[in-house]
Amino acid sequence: MQEQAFIDELFKAHEGAKRIPAPAAVCNWLDGLLKVLFPELADQRYSSRRELEQHYRQLKLELFSMLETMEERLPNTAADLEEAFLNRLPGVHNLLHLDAEAILDGDPAAASKTEVIRTYPGFKAIAVYRLAHEFHRLGVPLIPRILTEHVHSLTGIDIHPGASIGERFCIDHGTGVVIGETVTIGHDVKIYQGVTLGALSVAKDMAQTKRHPTIEDRVVIYSGATILGGNTAIGHDSIIGGNVWLTQSVPPFSRVYYEGYVRQKVHS
């Protein structure tokens, strides 16, 4: 009797559950989209423009199907959100090429842009983040987190889809990087492995506030650094050394070392 009651309880939970897209389907769609966006990731070469267009339209259909699965949760119709996302795709594609160039320029070990796109975990994490971020901006639930948690499991890089990241972003090595939901990162920022851009508090009632730091343009953050708090801002053109722990802002052109010493460089 106890087993039957438990099965009845489980069935009621399944019967009343809202429909959601299967994570495996979302991840397969992501894999196909990345292969269309970047020939460096493709397993095949398209013999004609028509063949590529057919693949693109299949991905479009799969996207609509995923959105339609949870249409009652969406802020707009599945068709409208599908169109809005695809209209943003060229801009995301351009941003990702800028990111790949930034990684190539910033890493002496990178031999080519093709190598960066094909093999670098930092680029993969940024690519998936930028796609997930557009879904997040459109108010699509679940899919953004499915995407970023999937790439987190592959790369060890955890970027919340709600974070705001500027152009030419470079993650070098990348394992253990954590970038929180309300982080704001400017242009031409470079971070190394083990960097945490996090919150000082994890209280649930602060969910709608800015809990994570702001990183201004042209900042470099070395491995193991931890920067916390929504009121913490790292001024532009600063360098944050390895293993630094920061919960307060630093001015532009600063150099911050692990012992907590802050030196502001005179900008000539």
Short mmCIF file of the C-alpha atoms (twelve columns), coordinates in Angstrom:
data_MODEL
# 
_entry.id   MODEL 
# 
loop_
_atom_site.group_PDB 
_atom_site.id 
_atom_site.type_symbol 
_atom_site.label_atom_id 
_atom_site.label_alt_id 
_atom_site.label_comp_id 
_atom_site.label_asym_id 
_atom_site.label_seq_id 
_atom_site.Cartn_x 
_atom_site.Cartn_y 
_atom_site.Cartn_z 
_atom_site.pdbx_PDB_model_num 
ATOM 1   C CA . MET A 1   0.000  0.000  0.000   1 
ATOM 2   C CA . GLN A 2   2.814  2.392  0.827   1 
ATOM 3   C CA . GLU A 3   4.387  1.840  -2.595  1 
ATOM 4   C CA . GLN A 4   1.062  2.415  -4.364  1 
ATOM 5   C CA . ALA A 5   0.476  5.640  -2.449  1 
ATOM 6   C CA . PHE A 6   3.969  6.839  -3.387  1 
ATOM 7   C CA . ILE A 7   3.408  6.029  -7.064  1 
ATOM 8   C CA . ASP A 8   0.063  7.872  -6.936  1 
ATOM 9   C CA . GLU A 9   1.849  10.894 -5.455  1 
ATOM 10  C CA . LEU A 10  4.487  10.832 -8.188  1 
ATOM 11  C CA . PHE A 11  1.873  10.493 -10.910 1 
ATOM 12  C CA . LYS A 12  -0.049 13.506 -9.603  1 
ATOM 13  C CA . ALA A 13  3.174  15.537 -9.647  1 
ATOM 14  C CA . HIS A 14  3.872  14.539 -13.257 1 
ATOM 15  C CA . GLU A 15  0.255  15.050 -14.294 1 
ATOM 16  C CA . GLY A 16  0.184  18.576 -12.893 1 
ATOM 17  C CA . ALA A 17  3.654  19.629 -14.011 1 
ATOM 18  C CA . LYS A 18  4.003  22.375 -16.567 1 
ATOM 19  C CA . ARG A 19  5.578  21.358 -19.836 1 
ATOM 20  C CA . ILE A 20  9.232  22.270 -20.316 1 
ATOM 21  C CA . PRO A 21  11.687 21.612 -23.164 1 
ATOM 22  C CA . ALA A 22  13.918 18.609 -22.585 1 
ATOM 23  C CA . PRO A 23  17.441 19.745 -21.626 1 
ATOM 24  C CA . ALA A 24  18.909 17.259 -24.112 1 
ATOM 25  C CA . ALA A 25  16.874 18.827 -26.931 1 
ATOM 26  C CA . VAL A 26  18.024 22.327 -25.940 1 
ATOM 27  C CA . CYS A 27  21.678 21.224 -25.853 1 
ATOM 28  C CA . ASN A 28  21.407 19.447 -29.204 1 
ATOM 29  C CA . TRP A 29  19.887 22.589 -30.707 1 
ATOM 30  C CA . LEU A 30  22.753 24.644 -29.258 1 
ATOM 31  C CA . ASP A 31  25.327 22.296 -30.762 1 
ATOM 32  C CA . GLY A 32  23.699 22.570 -34.186 1 
ATOM 33  C CA . LEU A 33  23.459 26.354 -33.986 1 
ATOM 34  C CA . LEU A 34  27.133 26.764 -33.067 1 
ATOM 35  C CA . LYS A 35  28.113 24.559 -36.008 1 
ATOM 36  C CA . VAL A 36  26.113 26.783 -38.361 1 
ATOM 37  C CA . LEU A 37  27.523 29.992 -36.885 1 
ATOM 38  C CA . PHE A 38  31.148 28.801 -36.987 1 
ATOM 39  C CA . PRO A 39  32.513 26.542 -39.741 1 
ATOM 40  C CA . GLU A 40  35.438 25.863 -37.380 1 
ATOM 41  C CA . LEU A 41  33.017 23.819 -35.234 1 
ATOM 42  C CA . ALA A 42  31.165 22.059 -38.064 1 
ATOM 43  C CA . ASP A 43  31.549 18.344 -38.699 1 
ATOM 44  C CA . GLN A 44  30.806 18.789 -42.392 1 
ATOM 45  C CA . ARG A 45  31.062 21.295 -45.203 1 
ATOM 46  C CA . TYR A 46  27.901 22.454 -46.906 1 
ATOM 47  C CA . SER A 47  27.875 21.641 -50.600 1 
ATOM 48  C CA . SER A 48  25.580 24.579 -51.389 1 
ATOM 49  C CA . ARG A 49  23.940 27.636 -49.897 1 
ATOM 50  C CA . ARG A 50  20.639 25.766 -50.121 1 
ATOM 51  C CA . GLU A 51  21.929 22.977 -47.892 1 
ATOM 52  C CA . LEU A 52  23.040 25.458 -45.223 1 
ATOM 53  C CA . GLU A 53  19.713 27.282 -45.459 1 
ATOM 54  C CA . GLN A 54  17.827 24.027 -44.942 1 
ATOM 55  C CA . HIS A 55  19.860 23.319 -41.797 1 
ATOM 56  C CA . TYR A 56  19.246 26.875 -40.544 1 
ATOM 57  C CA . ARG A 57  15.503 26.525 -41.103 1 
ATOM 58  C CA . GLN A 58  15.525 23.190 -39.256 1 
ATOM 59  C CA . LEU A 59  17.173 24.905 -36.279 1 
ATOM 60  C CA . LYS A 60  14.553 27.643 -36.505 1 
ATOM 61  C CA . LEU A 61  11.801 25.046 -36.374 1 
ATOM 62  C CA . GLU A 62  13.427 23.347 -33.375 1 
ATOM 63  C CA . LEU A 63  13.648 26.691 -31.577 1 
ATOM 64  C CA . PHE A 64  9.968  27.365 -32.173 1 
ATOM 65  C CA . SER A 65  9.096  23.897 -30.885 1 
ATOM 66  C CA . MET A 66  11.095 24.466 -27.679 1 
ATOM 67  C CA . LEU A 67  9.440  27.822 -27.079 1 
ATOM 68  C CA . GLU A 68  5.973  26.517 -27.894 1 
ATOM 69  C CA . THR A 69  6.419  23.734 -25.328 1 
ATOM 70  C CA . MET A 70  6.264  26.332 -22.530 1 
ATOM 71  C CA . GLU A 71  4.243  29.069 -24.215 1 
ATOM 72  C CA . GLU A 72  2.065  29.613 -21.130 1 
ATOM 73  C CA . ARG A 73  5.185  30.805 -19.281 1 
ATOM 74  C CA . LEU A 74  6.427  33.154 -21.987 1 
ATOM 75  C CA . PRO A 75  6.024  36.954 -21.961 1 
ATOM 76  C CA . ASN A 76  5.069  36.827 -25.657 1 
ATOM 77  C CA . THR A 77  4.086  34.236 -28.246 1 
ATOM 78  C CA . ALA A 78  6.554  31.554 -29.262 1 
ATOM 79  C CA . ALA A 79  6.519  32.888 -32.828 1 
ATOM 80  C CA . ASP A 80  7.320  36.455 -31.734 1 
ATOM 81  C CA . LEU A 81  10.137 35.350 -29.438 1 
ATOM 82  C CA . GLU A 82  11.583 33.081 -32.110 1 
ATOM 83  C CA . GLU A 83  11.662 36.009 -34.537 1 
ATOM 84  C CA . ALA A 84  13.129 38.375 -31.940 1 
ATOM 85  C CA . PHE A 85  15.931 35.957 -31.047 1 
ATOM 86  C CA . LEU A 86  16.847 35.255 -34.671 1 
ATOM 87  C CA . ASN A 87  16.873 39.001 -35.441 1 
ATOM 88  C CA . ARG A 88  19.492 39.406 -32.708 1 
ATOM 89  C CA . LEU A 89  21.632 36.522 -33.932 1 
ATOM 90  C CA . PRO A 90  23.719 38.533 -36.451 1 
ATOM 91  C CA . GLY A 91  24.713 40.973 -33.706 1 
ATOM 92  C CA . VAL A 92  25.675 38.131 -31.359 1 
ATOM 93  C CA . HIS A 93  27.670 36.503 -34.166 1 
ATOM 94  C CA . ASN A 94  29.621 39.729 -34.668 1 
ATOM 95  C CA . LEU A 95  30.295 40.069 -30.927 1 
ATOM 96  C CA . LEU A 96  31.640 36.528 -30.793 1 
ATOM 97  C CA . HIS A 97  34.088 37.183 -33.597 1 
ATOM 98  C CA . LEU A 98  35.336 40.191 -31.619 1 
ATOM 99  C CA . ASP A 99  35.700 37.965 -28.538 1 
ATOM 100 C CA . ALA A 100 37.678 35.393 -30.530 1 
ATOM 101 C CA . GLU A 101 39.975 38.130 -31.822 1 
ATOM 102 C CA . ALA A 102 40.482 39.444 -28.275 1 
ATOM 103 C CA . ILE A 103 41.452 35.967 -27.061 1 
ATOM 104 C CA . LEU A 104 43.825 35.535 -30.018 1 
ATOM 105 C CA . ASP A 105 45.426 38.939 -29.387 1 
ATOM 106 C CA . GLY A 106 45.655 38.354 -25.627 1 
ATOM 107 C CA . ASP A 107 47.123 34.844 -25.573 1 
ATOM 108 C CA . PRO A 108 50.630 34.344 -27.010 1 
ATOM 109 C CA . ALA A 109 49.939 30.593 -27.147 1 
ATOM 110 C CA . ALA A 110 47.010 31.035 -29.550 1 
ATOM 111 C CA . ALA A 111 48.166 30.297 -33.093 1 
ATOM 112 C CA . SER A 112 45.027 31.321 -34.966 1 
ATOM 113 C CA . LYS A 113 41.434 32.456 -34.620 1 
ATOM 114 C CA . THR A 114 40.384 29.010 -35.836 1 
ATOM 115 C CA . GLU A 115 42.249 27.431 -32.920 1 
ATOM 116 C CA . VAL A 116 40.516 29.781 -30.467 1 
ATOM 117 C CA . ILE A 117 37.035 29.017 -31.800 1 
ATOM 118 C CA . ARG A 118 37.608 25.284 -32.142 1 
ATOM 119 C CA . THR A 119 39.469 24.480 -28.929 1 
ATOM 120 C CA . TYR A 120 39.362 27.241 -26.315 1 
ATOM 121 C CA . PRO A 121 36.959 26.637 -23.387 1 
ATOM 122 C CA . GLY A 122 36.879 30.377 -22.689 1 
ATOM 123 C CA . PHE A 123 35.488 31.092 -26.133 1 
ATOM 124 C CA . LYS A 124 32.940 28.278 -25.864 1 
ATOM 125 C CA . ALA A 125 31.685 29.585 -22.532 1 
ATOM 126 C CA . ILE A 126 31.427 33.145 -23.863 1 
ATOM 127 C CA . ALA A 127 29.621 31.967 -27.007 1 
ATOM 128 C CA . VAL A 128 26.980 30.077 -25.061 1 
ATOM 129 C CA . TYR A 129 26.645 32.920 -22.553 1 
ATOM 130 C CA . ARG A 130 25.974 35.454 -25.313 1 
ATOM 131 C CA . LEU A 131 23.249 33.256 -26.829 1 
ATOM 132 C CA . ALA A 132 21.720 32.563 -23.404 1 
ATOM 133 C CA . HIS A 133 21.873 36.261 -22.541 1 
ATOM 134 C CA . GLU A 134 19.604 37.117 -25.471 1 
ATOM 135 C CA . PHE A 135 17.015 34.600 -24.291 1 
ATOM 136 C CA . HIS A 136 17.327 36.101 -20.803 1 
ATOM 137 C CA . ARG A 137 16.772 39.629 -22.138 1 
ATOM 138 C CA . LEU A 138 13.674 38.414 -23.970 1 
ATOM 139 C CA . GLY A 139 12.241 37.005 -20.741 1 
ATOM 140 C CA . VAL A 140 12.451 33.356 -21.807 1 
ATOM 141 C CA . PRO A 141 12.603 31.108 -18.717 1 
ATOM 142 C CA . LEU A 142 14.671 27.941 -18.207 1 
ATOM 143 C CA . ILE A 143 16.401 27.854 -21.596 1 
ATOM 144 C CA . PRO A 144 19.084 30.430 -20.621 1 
ATOM 145 C CA . ARG A 145 20.060 28.441 -17.527 1 
ATOM 146 C CA . ILE A 146 19.944 25.107 -19.342 1 
ATOM 147 C CA . LEU A 147 22.423 26.540 -21.844 1 
ATOM 148 C CA . THR A 148 24.838 28.103 -19.346 1 
ATOM 149 C CA . GLU A 149 24.754 25.136 -16.961 1 
ATOM 150 C CA . HIS A 150 25.457 22.831 -19.894 1 
ATOM 151 C CA . VAL A 151 28.554 24.777 -20.915 1 
ATOM 152 C CA . HIS A 152 29.530 25.090 -17.234 1 
ATOM 153 C CA . SER A 153 29.659 21.289 -17.049 1 
ATOM 154 C CA . LEU A 154 31.857 21.191 -20.178 1 
ATOM 155 C CA . THR A 155 34.286 24.008 -19.370 1 
ATOM 156 C CA . GLY A 156 34.214 24.662 -15.629 1 
ATOM 157 C CA . ILE A 157 33.254 28.274 -16.415 1 
ATOM 158 C CA . ASP A 158 30.040 29.521 -14.774 1 
ATOM 159 C CA . ILE A 159 28.560 32.675 -16.331 1 
ATOM 160 C CA . HIS A 160 25.017 33.592 -15.340 1 
ATOM 161 C CA . PRO A 161 22.934 34.525 -18.406 1 
ATOM 162 C CA . GLY A 162 21.813 37.705 -16.675 1 
ATOM 163 C CA . ALA A 163 25.327 39.169 -16.488 1 
ATOM 164 C CA . SER A 164 26.086 42.121 -18.766 1 
ATOM 165 C CA . ILE A 165 29.369 41.738 -20.676 1 
ATOM 166 C CA . GLY A 166 30.825 44.198 -23.175 1 
ATOM 167 C CA . GLU A 167 32.768 43.707 -26.375 1 
ATOM 168 C CA . ARG A 168 36.070 41.864 -26.854 1 
ATOM 169 C CA . PHE A 169 35.827 39.803 -23.669 1 
ATOM 170 C CA . CYS A 170 38.716 37.426 -23.012 1 
ATOM 171 C CA . ILE A 171 38.772 34.466 -20.613 1 
ATOM 172 C CA . ASP A 172 42.201 32.829 -20.514 1 
ATOM 173 C CA . HIS A 173 42.337 29.194 -19.292 1 
ATOM 174 C CA . GLY A 174 39.061 29.753 -17.471 1 
ATOM 175 C CA . THR A 175 38.576 26.783 -15.148 1 
ATOM 176 C CA . GLY A 176 36.760 27.870 -11.998 1 
ATOM 177 C CA . VAL A 177 35.621 31.276 -13.277 1 
ATOM 178 C CA . VAL A 178 32.320 32.415 -11.719 1 
ATOM 179 C CA . ILE A 179 30.425 35.479 -12.991 1 
ATOM 180 C CA . GLY A 180 27.223 36.295 -11.113 1 
ATOM 181 C CA . GLU A 181 23.818 37.396 -12.349 1 
ATOM 182 C CA . THR A 182 24.137 41.161 -11.857 1 
ATOM 183 C CA . VAL A 183 27.801 41.543 -12.830 1 
ATOM 184 C CA . THR A 184 28.499 44.349 -15.296 1 
ATOM 185 C CA . ILE A 185 31.683 44.020 -17.377 1 
ATOM 186 C CA . GLY A 186 32.874 46.707 -19.787 1 
ATOM 187 C CA . HIS A 187 34.827 46.411 -23.024 1 
ATOM 188 C CA . ASP A 188 38.271 44.817 -23.500 1 
ATOM 189 C CA . VAL A 189 38.286 43.040 -20.135 1 
ATOM 190 C CA . LYS A 190 40.505 39.998 -19.583 1 
ATOM 191 C CA . ILE A 191 40.172 37.499 -16.749 1 
ATOM 192 C CA . TYR A 192 42.101 34.375 -15.821 1 
ATOM 193 C CA . GLN A 193 41.204 31.063 -14.192 1 
ATOM 194 C CA . GLY A 194 39.640 30.894 -10.756 1 
ATOM 195 C CA . VAL A 195 38.260 34.441 -10.780 1 
ATOM 196 C CA . THR A 196 35.024 34.982 -8.851  1 
ATOM 197 C CA . LEU A 197 32.807 37.987 -9.473  1 
ATOM 198 C CA . GLY A 198 30.226 37.331 -6.792  1 
ATOM 199 C CA . ALA A 199 27.861 38.645 -4.153  1 
ATOM 200 C CA . LEU A 200 28.543 39.582 -0.549  1 
ATOM 201 C CA . SER A 201 25.141 38.237 0.493   1 
ATOM 202 C CA . VAL A 202 22.979 35.450 -0.865  1 
ATOM 203 C CA . ALA A 203 19.786 36.505 0.930   1 
ATOM 204 C CA . LYS A 204 16.749 35.673 -1.183  1 
ATOM 205 C CA . ASP A 205 15.129 39.055 -0.551  1 
ATOM 206 C CA . MET A 206 18.038 40.693 -2.409  1 
ATOM 207 C CA . ALA A 207 17.305 38.803 -5.636  1 
ATOM 208 C CA . GLN A 208 16.113 41.935 -7.463  1 
ATOM 209 C CA . THR A 209 19.040 44.137 -6.405  1 
ATOM 210 C CA . LYS A 210 22.515 44.544 -7.902  1 
ATOM 211 C CA . ARG A 211 24.512 42.082 -5.832  1 
ATOM 212 C CA . HIS A 212 27.622 41.648 -7.973  1 
ATOM 213 C CA . PRO A 213 30.503 43.965 -8.936  1 
ATOM 214 C CA . THR A 214 31.053 46.269 -11.876 1 
ATOM 215 C CA . ILE A 215 34.235 45.851 -13.918 1 
ATOM 216 C CA . GLU A 216 35.016 48.839 -16.117 1 
ATOM 217 C CA . ASP A 217 36.801 48.895 -19.482 1 
ATOM 218 C CA . ARG A 218 40.279 47.437 -20.065 1 
ATOM 219 C CA . VAL A 219 40.596 45.747 -16.661 1 
ATOM 220 C CA . VAL A 220 42.773 42.644 -16.224 1 
ATOM 221 C CA . ILE A 221 41.948 40.254 -13.356 1 
ATOM 222 C CA . TYR A 222 44.517 37.556 -12.596 1 
ATOM 223 C CA . SER A 223 43.914 34.017 -11.381 1 
ATOM 224 C CA . GLY A 224 42.243 33.340 -8.069  1 
ATOM 225 C CA . ALA A 225 41.013 36.890 -7.495  1 
ATOM 226 C CA . THR A 226 37.666 37.303 -5.731  1 
ATOM 227 C CA . ILE A 227 35.669 40.508 -6.163  1 
ATOM 228 C CA . LEU A 228 32.376 40.749 -4.279  1 
ATOM 229 C CA . GLY A 229 29.449 43.126 -3.811  1 
ATOM 230 C CA . GLY A 230 27.022 45.181 -5.844  1 
ATOM 231 C CA . ASN A 231 28.634 48.443 -4.762  1 
ATOM 232 C CA . THR A 232 32.138 47.307 -5.708  1 
ATOM 233 C CA . ALA A 233 33.475 48.866 -8.904  1 
ATOM 234 C CA . ILE A 234 36.877 48.261 -10.468 1 
ATOM 235 C CA . GLY A 235 37.922 51.411 -12.279 1 
ATOM 236 C CA . HIS A 236 38.948 51.289 -15.911 1 
ATOM 237 C CA . ASP A 237 42.500 50.331 -16.906 1 
ATOM 238 C CA . SER A 238 43.146 48.630 -13.543 1 
ATOM 239 C CA . ILE A 239 45.020 45.399 -12.870 1 
ATOM 240 C CA . ILE A 240 43.847 43.068 -10.089 1 
ATOM 241 C CA . GLY A 241 46.546 40.636 -9.021  1 
ATOM 242 C CA . GLY A 242 46.236 36.928 -8.318  1 
ATOM 243 C CA . ASN A 243 44.434 35.782 -5.137  1 
ATOM 244 C CA . VAL A 244 43.265 39.282 -4.251  1 
ATOM 245 C CA . TRP A 245 40.075 39.510 -2.141  1 
ATOM 246 C CA . LEU A 246 38.170 42.757 -2.815  1 
ATOM 247 C CA . THR A 247 34.925 44.057 -1.332  1 
ATOM 248 C CA . GLN A 248 35.517 47.748 -2.003  1 
ATOM 249 C CA . SER A 249 35.901 49.863 -5.114  1 
ATOM 250 C CA . VAL A 250 39.226 50.896 -6.587  1 
ATOM 251 C CA . PRO A 251 39.803 53.935 -8.832  1 
ATOM 252 C CA . PRO A 252 40.855 53.835 -12.479 1 
ATOM 253 C CA . PHE A 253 44.482 52.885 -13.280 1 
ATOM 254 C CA . SER A 254 44.882 51.020 -9.967  1 
ATOM 255 C CA . ARG A 255 47.187 48.075 -9.319  1 
ATOM 256 C CA . VAL A 256 45.932 45.794 -6.548  1 
ATOM 257 C CA . TYR A 257 48.213 43.083 -5.141  1 
ATOM 258 C CA . TYR A 258 47.462 40.045 -3.003  1 
ATOM 259 C CA . GLU A 259 48.492 41.689 0.286   1 
ATOM 260 C CA . GLY A 260 45.704 44.202 -0.220  1 
ATOM 261 C CA . TYR A 261 47.941 47.090 -1.197  1 
ATOM 262 C CA . VAL A 262 46.346 49.493 -3.661  1 
ATOM 263 C CA . ARG A 263 48.474 51.824 -5.748  1 
ATOM 264 C CA . GLN A 264 46.922 54.287 -8.153  1 
ATOM 265 C CA . LYS A 265 49.072 54.783 -11.206 1 
ATOM 266 C CA . VAL A 266 49.476 58.359 -12.383 1 
ATOM 267 C CA . HIS A 267 48.099 58.513 -15.919 1 
ATOM 268 C CA . SER A 268 50.241 60.742 -18.087 1 
# 
